Amino acid sequence: MFKFQHKTAIITYSLNETGKAIAERFASLGAKMVLHYSEKENYGIDKLVSDIKAMGTGVYKVRVNFKEQTNYEVLFLPQKRKPDIIVLNPEQDESLMQLIQFAVKHIADKGRVIYIVPKTDLQNFPDFIEQMKKQASFVQQRGITLNAIVTKNDLFEIPTGSIHIADAAEFFASDLSDLISGQYIIINGLKL
């Protein structure tokens, strides 16, 4: 296991299955957490916050609806320093490319930006990869890595699907991926 003590992680849409699995994993590794949730996700945030506090790490919750506003700065206000890890976990019908551009400007040096590619966004995947590689080259002088995790449509039929996504996110957030940027992992549930 990799230790994320002394690191701060922001997770968008932390109440969906994937966001929750990643938030719990990073908190169990010692990261201070900033949990984003939307108005329609409101149910369950207090329990997640309580569960993470019980792990012995700091946690903040931030409610914002990205479909109505693009004030991404609100995610960065709770902590006193720049975040070390940002997991952009969009809703099914949403792309967070603007948030990626904002995140790479506001993350700590040697930070990690991890984008969970929505199942429904696979048709735009080649364009996304090109945009991601452009962003990755832009931030490489600061040691920031920008990588993606792609999920296949039927992954969530597997009971442990979100756990496997959390495994990949842990890898991309760890020191093991220091020299990996502009890349992606496809988690396909063993189906080609």
Disulfide bonds with the S-S distance in Angstrom:
none
